[in-house]
């Protein structure tokens, strides 16, 4: 085995303690995820080259698997390791987002579908299933005209949202990944898998109206920042963390702060409960300045909901 492969394996397996500390789904197995990660890198020469040049991004991607609670298992098609902008990133598929929503208890069932010109489609209200009639065996259903997502909550209610092609492309055009394609001709999923990205886009917009769960919010926050699917102004920026005290940032610290930051969207009571549940070491890791920043964000979120 080459020195390079040994080094990458050391980096991946070296995340064990951090992985365990941020794990949100106990069904995720560290050793199996490491095997899946290494298989993905071994099978892609370009990805391995990027991994060797930026080993920190590999460890961060592996830690994100635990923090989000998703698997690299190829059979599940939930998430992938992809080379992007000189680093290895954890990419989450549309199927991965839907599985997270179901597994975390946000919804009982859900699906997103593309709508074509020859289909018959009608929204029957946001709290009703839409009408979508199409011929799945047609050789030509025309151009895609939109996409929708419908879910069933734990209470048995339906929630539906739809976006036109123009609305989807407006989001695409503002994303960091698409702007990189336009300016530097760097391939991106909007170019190779428009349909899947359209489904992800409608899910990312509509999930705000579903029962809130931390894991789903963390996954979407990750896609909008490290995943390059957010607005282009996020490129090169880190997640705002306030004036965090020493020691220097680490994958464990970043993952913990990100989890708390997503919880703040639920208001001050949700954040207070999460803060009380932290260990003394985790509180020291965030620090008083970081805690004050998060607390202020939670208070603001609660005030906005009241309005």
SESETOR-813140 format. One record per residue (C-alpha): residue number from 1; x, y, z. Coordinates in nm, 3 decimals. Layout:
marnu: NUM, X: X, Y: Y, Z: Z
...
This chain:
marnu: 1, X: 0.000, Y: 0.000, Z: 0.000
marnu: 2, X: 0.138, Y: 0.342, Z: -0.097
marnu: 3, X: 0.226, Y: 0.608, Z: 0.156
marnu: 4, X: -0.051, Y: 0.828, Z: 0.016
marnu: 5, X: -0.320, Y: 0.569, Z: 0.083
marnu: 6, X: -0.191, Y: 0.510, Z: 0.434
marnu: 7, X: -0.200, Y: 0.885, Z: 0.499
marnu: 8, X: -0.559, Y: 0.917, Z: 0.376
marnu: 9, X: -0.667, Y: 0.617, Z: 0.581
marnu: 10, X: -0.503, Y: 0.768, Z: 0.889
marnu: 11, X: -0.692, Y: 1.094, Z: 0.829
marnu: 12, X: -1.028, Y: 0.918, Z: 0.785
marnu: 13, X: -0.995, Y: 0.675, Z: 1.077
marnu: 14, X: -0.841, Y: 0.950, Z: 1.290
marnu: 15, X: -1.182, Y: 1.119, Z: 1.316
marnu: 16, X: -1.321, Y: 0.842, Z: 1.539
marnu: 17, X: -1.345, Y: 1.041, Z: 1.864
marnu: 18, X: -1.489, Y: 1.352, Z: 1.698
marnu: 19, X: -1.727, Y: 1.136, Z: 1.493
marnu: 20, X: -1.861, Y: 0.974, Z: 1.809
marnu: 21, X: -1.897, Y: 1.307, Z: 1.991
marnu: 22, X: -2.124, Y: 1.464, Z: 1.726
marnu: 23, X: -2.312, Y: 1.152, Z: 1.610
marnu: 24, X: -2.685, Y: 1.224, Z: 1.578
marnu: 25, X: -2.803, Y: 0.883, Z: 1.456
marnu: 26, X: -2.676, Y: 0.578, Z: 1.645
marnu: 27, X: -2.747, Y: 0.353, Z: 1.347
marnu: 28, X: -2.457, Y: 0.518, Z: 1.163
marnu: 29, X: -2.151, Y: 0.296, Z: 1.204
marnu: 30, X: -1.810, Y: 0.466, Z: 1.206
marnu: 31, X: -1.608, Y: 0.180, Z: 1.054
marnu: 32, X: -1.856, Y: 0.122, Z: 0.772
marnu: 33, X: -1.872, Y: 0.491, Z: 0.685
marnu: 34, X: -1.491, Y: 0.504, Z: 0.677
marnu: 35, X: -1.491, Y: 0.211, Z: 0.435
marnu: 36, X: -1.748, Y: 0.383, Z: 0.212
marnu: 37, X: -1.546, Y: 0.707, Z: 0.221
marnu: 38, X: -1.222, Y: 0.534, Z: 0.126
marnu: 39, X: -1.393, Y: 0.337, Z: -0.152
marnu: 40, X: -1.524, Y: 0.664, Z: -0.297
marnu: 41, X: -1.176, Y: 0.816, Z: -0.294
marnu: 42, X: -0.998, Y: 0.506, Z: -0.427
marnu: 43, X: -1.235, Y: 0.487, Z: -0.724
marnu: 44, X: -1.175, Y: 0.847, Z: -0.835
marnu: 45, X: -0.820, Y: 0.956, Z: -0.915
marnu: 46, X: -0.911, Y: 1.325, Z: -0.920
marnu: 47, X: -1.087, Y: 1.300, Z: -0.584
marnu: 48, X: -0.784, Y: 1.122, Z: -0.435
marnu: 49, X: -0.556, Y: 1.397, Z: -0.566
marnu: 50, X: -0.773, Y: 1.665, Z: -0.403
marnu: 51, X: -0.792, Y: 1.461, Z: -0.083
marnu: 52, X: -0.413, Y: 1.442, Z: -0.060
marnu: 53, X: -0.384, Y: 1.817, Z: -0.115
marnu: 54, X: -0.653, Y: 1.899, Z: 0.142
marnu: 55, X: -0.675, Y: 1.623, Z: 0.402
marnu: 56, X: -0.855, Y: 1.857, Z: 0.643
marnu: 57, X: -1.152, Y: 1.868, Z: 0.407
marnu: 58, X: -1.168, Y: 1.488, Z: 0.408
marnu: 59, X: -1.185, Y: 1.473, Z: 0.787
marnu: 60, X: -1.445, Y: 1.752, Z: 0.791
marnu: 61, X: -1.660, Y: 1.564, Z: 0.540
marnu: 62, X: -1.645, Y: 1.244, Z: 0.748
marnu: 63, X: -1.737, Y: 1.435, Z: 1.065
marnu: 64, X: -2.031, Y: 1.593, Z: 0.879
marnu: 65, X: -2.164, Y: 1.242, Z: 0.812
marnu: 66, X: -2.201, Y: 1.197, Z: 1.188
marnu: 67, X: -2.327, Y: 1.548, Z: 1.261
marnu: 68, X: -2.600, Y: 1.525, Z: 0.997
marnu: 69, X: -2.676, Y: 1.156, Z: 1.049
marnu: 70, X: -2.655, Y: 1.031, Z: 0.692
marnu: 71, X: -2.473, Y: 0.746, Z: 0.520
marnu: 72, X: -2.232, Y: 0.713, Z: 0.228
marnu: 73, X: -2.365, Y: 0.361, Z: 0.161
marnu: 74, X: -2.386, Y: 0.348, Z: -0.221
marnu: 75, X: -2.697, Y: 0.130, Z: -0.201
marnu: 76, X: -2.891, Y: 0.403, Z: -0.018
marnu: 77, X: -2.786, Y: 0.685, Z: -0.255
marnu: 78, X: -2.821, Y: 0.938, Z: 0.028
marnu: 79, X: -2.485, Y: 1.113, Z: 0.016
marnu: 80, X: -2.154, Y: 1.122, Z: -0.169
marnu: 81, X: -1.801, Y: 1.256, Z: -0.131
marnu: 82, X: -1.726, Y: 1.489, Z: -0.422
marnu: 83, X: -1.425, Y: 1.705, Z: -0.511
marnu: 84, X: -1.524, Y: 2.071, Z: -0.530
marnu: 85, X: -1.324, Y: 2.396, Z: -0.516
marnu: 86, X: -1.005, Y: 2.224, Z: -0.406
marnu: 87, X: -1.163, Y: 2.022, Z: -0.125
marnu: 88, X: -1.360, Y: 1.706, Z: -0.061
marnu: 89, X: -1.723, Y: 1.787, Z: 0.022
marnu: 90, X: -2.012, Y: 1.585, Z: 0.157
marnu: 91, X: -2.294, Y: 1.612, Z: -0.097
marnu: 92, X: -2.648, Y: 1.512, Z: 0.001
marnu: 93, X: -2.895, Y: 1.390, Z: -0.260
marnu: 94, X: -3.266, Y: 1.465, Z: -0.285
marnu: 95, X: -3.328, Y: 1.112, Z: -0.162
marnu: 96, X: -3.098, Y: 1.178, Z: 0.132
marnu: 97, X: -3.295, Y: 1.485, Z: 0.236
marnu: 98, X: -3.624, Y: 1.299, Z: 0.218
marnu: 99, X: -3.483, Y: 1.007, Z: 0.418
marnu: 100, X: -3.359, Y: 1.253, Z: 0.681
marnu: 101, X: -3.701, Y: 1.417, Z: 0.702
marnu: 102, X: -3.867, Y: 1.078, Z: 0.756
marnu: 103, X: -3.604, Y: 0.931, Z: 0.991
marnu: 104, X: -3.594, Y: 1.242, Z: 1.209
marnu: 105, X: -3.973, Y: 1.243, Z: 1.248
marnu: 106, X: -4.042, Y: 1.562, Z: 1.052
marnu: 107, X: -4.270, Y: 1.379, Z: 0.808
marnu: 108, X: -4.426, Y: 1.035, Z: 0.766
marnu: 109, X: -4.398, Y: 1.020, Z: 0.389
marnu: 110, X: -4.302, Y: 1.245, Z: 0.098
marnu: 111, X: -4.199, Y: 1.271, Z: -0.264
marnu: 112, X: -4.094, Y: 1.530, Z: -0.519
marnu: 113, X: -4.173, Y: 1.501, Z: -0.889
marnu: 114, X: -4.097, Y: 1.686, Z: -1.210
marnu: 115, X: -4.396, Y: 1.807, Z: -1.414
marnu: 116, X: -4.380, Y: 1.799, Z: -1.795
marnu: 117, X: -4.570, Y: 1.990, Z: -2.063
marnu: 118, X: -4.806, Y: 1.704, Z: -2.150
marnu: 119, X: -4.889, Y: 1.624, Z: -1.787
marnu: 120, X: -5.207, Y: 1.738, Z: -1.617
marnu: 121, X: -5.117, Y: 1.908, Z: -1.293
marnu: 122, X: -5.317, Y: 2.111, Z: -1.043
marnu: 123, X: -5.254, Y: 2.234, Z: -0.691
marnu: 124, X: -5.553, Y: 2.171, Z: -0.464
marnu: 125, X: -5.430, Y: 2.384, Z: -0.174
marnu: 126, X: -5.116, Y: 2.367, Z: 0.038
marnu: 127, X: -5.288, Y: 2.125, Z: 0.278
marnu: 128, X: -5.405, Y: 1.883, Z: 0.007
marnu: 129, X: -5.237, Y: 1.638, Z: -0.228
marnu: 130, X: -5.196, Y: 1.782, Z: -0.579
marnu: 131, X: -5.347, Y: 1.626, Z: -0.890
marnu: 132, X: -5.076, Y: 1.492, Z: -1.119
marnu: 133, X: -5.182, Y: 1.282, Z: -1.415
marnu: 134, X: -4.920, Y: 1.165, Z: -1.664
marnu: 135, X: -4.838, Y: 0.879, Z: -1.896
marnu: 136, X: -4.522, Y: 0.720, Z: -1.755
marnu: 137, X: -4.474, Y: 0.521, Z: -2.075
marnu: 138, X: -4.485, Y: 0.818, Z: -2.312
marnu: 139, X: -4.171, Y: 0.853, Z: -2.522
marnu: 140, X: -4.196, Y: 1.231, Z: -2.519
marnu: 141, X: -4.372, Y: 1.418, Z: -2.238
marnu: 142, X: -4.236, Y: 1.752, Z: -2.358
marnu: 143, X: -4.020, Y: 1.995, Z: -2.164
marnu: 144, X: -4.010, Y: 2.017, Z: -1.787
marnu: 145, X: -4.233, Y: 2.304, Z: -1.669
marnu: 146, X: -4.198, Y: 2.272, Z: -1.291
marnu: 147, X: -4.147, Y: 2.058, Z: -0.985
marnu: 148, X: -4.346, Y: 1.993, Z: -0.669
marnu: 149, X: -4.309, Y: 1.821, Z: -0.333
marnu: 150, X: -4.586, Y: 1.673, Z: -0.123
marnu: 151, X: -4.540, Y: 1.530, Z: 0.227
marnu: 152, X: -4.758, Y: 1.376, Z: 0.494
marnu: 153, X: -4.686, Y: 1.484, Z: 0.850
marnu: 154, X: -4.698, Y: 1.267, Z: 1.160
marnu: 155, X: -5.043, Y: 1.414, Z: 1.232
marnu: 156, X: -5.172, Y: 1.296, Z: 0.895
marnu: 157, X: -5.177, Y: 1.640, Z: 0.731
marnu: 158, X: -5.058, Y: 1.700, Z: 0.375
marnu: 159, X: -4.823, Y: 1.986, Z: 0.286
marnu: 160, X: -4.760, Y: 2.073, Z: -0.078
marnu: 161, X: -4.536, Y: 2.323, Z: -0.257
marnu: 162, X: -4.449, Y: 2.381, Z: -0.621
marnu: 163, X: -4.197, Y: 2.585, Z: -0.821
marnu: 164, X: -4.186, Y: 2.667, Z: -1.192
marnu: 165, X: -3.878, Y: 2.612, Z: -1.407
marnu: 166, X: -3.817, Y: 2.987, Z: -1.404
marnu: 167, X: -3.827, Y: 2.993, Z: -1.023
marnu: 168, X: -3.589, Y: 2.695, Z: -1.004
marnu: 169, X: -3.345, Y: 2.850, Z: -1.250
marnu: 170, X: -3.355, Y: 3.180, Z: -1.063
marnu: 171, X: -3.227, Y: 2.993, Z: -0.756
marnu: 172, X: -2.973, Y: 2.809, Z: -0.971
marnu: 173, X: -2.842, Y: 3.132, Z: -1.123
marnu: 174, X: -2.771, Y: 3.279, Z: -0.777
marnu: 175, X: -2.592, Y: 2.971, Z: -0.646
marnu: 176, X: -2.217, Y: 2.955, Z: -0.597
marnu: 177, X: -2.190, Y: 2.630, Z: -0.792
marnu: 178, X: -2.364, Y: 2.770, Z: -1.102
marnu: 179, X: -2.166, Y: 3.094, Z: -1.096
marnu: 180, X: -1.847, Y: 2.885, Z: -1.087
marnu: 181, X: -1.969, Y: 2.707, Z: -1.401
marnu: 182, X: -2.052, Y: 3.034, Z: -1.578
marnu: 183, X: -1.723, Y: 3.204, Z: -1.490
marnu: 184, X: -1.476, Y: 2.914, Z: -1.492
marnu: 185, X: -1.661, Y: 2.634, Z: -1.674
marnu: 186, X: -1.635, Y: 2.415, Z: -1.363
marnu: 187, X: -1.879, Y: 2.127, Z: -1.390
marnu: 188, X: -2.155, Y: 2.131, Z: -1.130
marnu: 189, X: -2.464, Y: 1.922, Z: -1.046
marnu: 190, X: -2.690, Y: 2.189, Z: -1.195
marnu: 191, X: -2.532, Y: 2.100, Z: -1.529
marnu: 192, X: -2.523, Y: 1.722, Z: -1.494
marnu: 193, X: -2.832, Y: 1.651, Z: -1.279
marnu: 194, X: -3.077, Y: 1.939, Z: -1.320
marnu: 195, X: -3.380, Y: 1.728, Z: -1.227
marnu: 196, X: -3.235, Y: 1.612, Z: -0.896
marnu: 197, X: -3.122, Y: 1.966, Z: -0.814
marnu: 198, X: -3.471, Y: 2.095, Z: -0.894
marnu: 199, X: -3.620, Y: 1.845, Z: -0.651
marnu: 200, X: -3.366, Y: 1.942, Z: -0.386
marnu: 201, X: -3.448, Y: 2.309, Z: -0.441
marnu: 202, X: -3.820, Y: 2.269, Z: -0.382
marnu: 203, X: -3.753, Y: 2.052, Z: -0.075
marnu: 204, X: -3.510, Y: 2.312, Z: 0.064
marnu: 205, X: -3.774, Y: 2.584, Z: 0.023
marnu: 206, X: -4.073, Y: 2.390, Z: 0.154
marnu: 207, X: -3.908, Y: 2.217, Z: 0.450
marnu: 208, X: -3.942, Y: 2.544, Z: 0.642
marnu: 209, X: -4.315, Y: 2.472, Z: 0.667
marnu: 210, X: -4.269, Y: 2.115, Z: 0.791
marnu: 211, X: -4.234, Y: 2.020, Z: 1.159
marnu: 212, X: -3.881, Y: 2.128, Z: 1.253
marnu: 213, X: -3.601, Y: 1.880, Z: 1.317
marnu: 214, X: -3.238, Y: 1.957, Z: 1.386
marnu: 215, X: -3.091, Y: 1.697, Z: 1.152
marnu: 216, X: -3.280, Y: 1.816, Z: 0.844
marnu: 217, X: -3.200, Y: 2.181, Z: 0.919
marnu: 218, X: -2.831, Y: 2.094, Z: 0.963
marnu: 219, X: -2.824, Y: 1.907, Z: 0.632
marnu: 220, X: -2.978, Y: 2.195, Z: 0.437
marnu: 221, X: -2.752, Y: 2.448, Z: 0.609
marnu: 222, X: -2.456, Y: 2.233, Z: 0.504
marnu: 223, X: -2.573, Y: 2.221, Z: 0.141
marnu: 224, X: -2.618, Y: 2.598, Z: 0.133
marnu: 225, X: -2.268, Y: 2.665, Z: 0.271
marnu: 226, X: -2.003, Y: 2.394, Z: 0.227
marnu: 227, X: -2.208, Y: 2.232, Z: -0.049
marnu: 228, X: -2.204, Y: 2.546, Z: -0.264
marnu: 229, X: -2.580, Y: 2.538, Z: -0.327
marnu: 230, X: -2.654, Y: 2.864, Z: -0.147
marnu: 231, X: -2.620, Y: 3.218, Z: -0.272
marnu: 232, X: -2.288, Y: 3.305, Z: -0.434
marnu: 233, X: -2.212, Y: 3.559, Z: -0.161
marnu: 234, X: -2.138, Y: 3.263, Z: 0.067
marnu: 235, X: -1.837, Y: 3.154, Z: -0.138
marnu: 236, X: -1.520, Y: 3.176, Z: 0.065
marnu: 237, X: -1.705, Y: 3.272, Z: 0.382
marnu: 238, X: -1.734, Y: 3.065, Z: 0.698
marnu: 239, X: -2.051, Y: 3.023, Z: 0.897
marnu: 240, X: -2.081, Y: 3.332, Z: 1.123
marnu: 241, X: -1.980, Y: 3.226, Z: 1.471
marnu: 242, X: -1.935, Y: 3.550, Z: 1.660
marnu: 243, X: -1.621, Y: 3.619, Z: 1.859
marnu: 244, X: -1.533, Y: 3.264, Z: 1.960
marnu: 245, X: -1.248, Y: 3.243, Z: 2.211
marnu: 246, X: -0.938, Y: 3.021, Z: 2.177
marnu: 247, X: -0.853, Y: 2.741, Z: 2.112
marnu: 248, X: -0.852, Y: 2.744, Z: 1.732
marnu: 249, X: -1.149, Y: 2.606, Z: 1.541
marnu: 250, X: -1.162, Y: 2.230, Z: 1.496
marnu: 251, X: -1.404, Y: 2.001, Z: 1.310
marnu: 252, X: -1.558, Y: 1.901, Z: 1.644
marnu: 253, X: -1.606, Y: 2.263, Z: 1.750
marnu: 254, X: -1.746, Y: 2.366, Z: 1.411
marnu: 255, X: -1.993, Y: 2.076, Z: 1.407
marnu: 256, X: -2.113, Y: 2.154, Z: 1.760
marnu: 257, X: -2.157, Y: 2.524, Z: 1.685
marnu: 258, X: -2.342, Y: 2.445, Z: 1.363
marnu: 259, X: -2.583, Y: 2.218, Z: 1.549
marnu: 260, X: -2.652, Y: 2.486, Z: 1.809
marnu: 261, X: -2.688, Y: 2.752, Z: 1.541
marnu: 262, X: -2.960, Y: 2.549, Z: 1.366
marnu: 263, X: -3.140, Y: 2.495, Z: 1.698
marnu: 264, X: -3.160, Y: 2.874, Z: 1.747
marnu: 265, X: -3.416, Y: 2.888, Z: 1.464
marnu: 266, X: -3.659, Y: 2.723, Z: 1.706
marnu: 267, X: -3.640, Y: 3.016, Z: 1.951
marnu: 268, X: -3.489, Y: 3.081, Z: 2.290
marnu: 269, X: -3.657, Y: 2.791, Z: 2.472
marnu: 270, X: -3.525, Y: 2.536, Z: 2.223
marnu: 271, X: -3.177, Y: 2.684, Z: 2.247
marnu: 272, X: -3.186, Y: 2.698, Z: 2.628
marnu: 273, X: -3.274, Y: 2.329, Z: 2.645
marnu: 274, X: -2.991, Y: 2.242, Z: 2.406
marnu: 275, X: -2.740, Y: 2.451, Z: 2.604
marnu: 276, X: -2.838, Y: 2.281, Z: 2.931
marnu: 277, X: -2.786, Y: 1.941, Z: 2.769
marnu: 278, X: -2.422, Y: 2.020, Z: 2.679
marnu: 279, X: -2.135, Y: 1.889, Z: 2.886
marnu: 280, X: -1.906, Y: 2.132, Z: 3.067
marnu: 281, X: -1.635, Y: 2.065, Z: 2.809
marnu: 282, X: -1.874, Y: 2.141, Z: 2.521
marnu: 283, X: -1.974, Y: 2.470, Z: 2.684
marnu: 284, X: -1.609, Y: 2.568, Z: 2.723
marnu: 285, X: -1.556, Y: 2.478, Z: 2.359
marnu: 286, X: -1.826, Y: 2.725, Z: 2.248
marnu: 287, X: -1.722, Y: 2.991, Z: 2.501
marnu: 288, X: -1.920, Y: 3.277, Z: 2.651
marnu: 289, X: -1.893, Y: 3.500, Z: 2.344
marnu: 290, X: -2.017, Y: 3.220, Z: 2.120
marnu: 291, X: -2.298, Y: 3.143, Z: 2.366
marnu: 292, X: -2.402, Y: 3.509, Z: 2.372
marnu: 293, X: -2.412, Y: 3.521, Z: 1.990
marnu: 294, X: -2.623, Y: 3.205, Z: 1.970
marnu: 295, X: -2.856, Y: 3.323, Z: 2.246
marnu: 296, X: -2.915, Y: 3.653, Z: 2.066
marnu: 297, X: -2.994, Y: 3.465, Z: 1.743
marnu: 298, X: -3.244, Y: 3.244, Z: 1.928
marnu: 299, X: -3.414, Y: 3.545, Z: 2.087
marnu: 300, X: -3.439, Y: 3.713, Z: 1.748
marnu: 301, X: -3.587, Y: 3.399, Z: 1.587
marnu: 302, X: -3.847, Y: 3.378, Z: 1.862
marnu: 303, X: -3.943, Y: 3.743, Z: 1.820
marnu: 304, X: -3.981, Y: 3.699, Z: 1.442
marnu: 305, X: -4.215, Y: 3.403, Z: 1.491
marnu: 306, X: -4.436, Y: 3.608, Z: 1.720
marnu: 307, X: -4.457, Y: 3.882, Z: 1.459
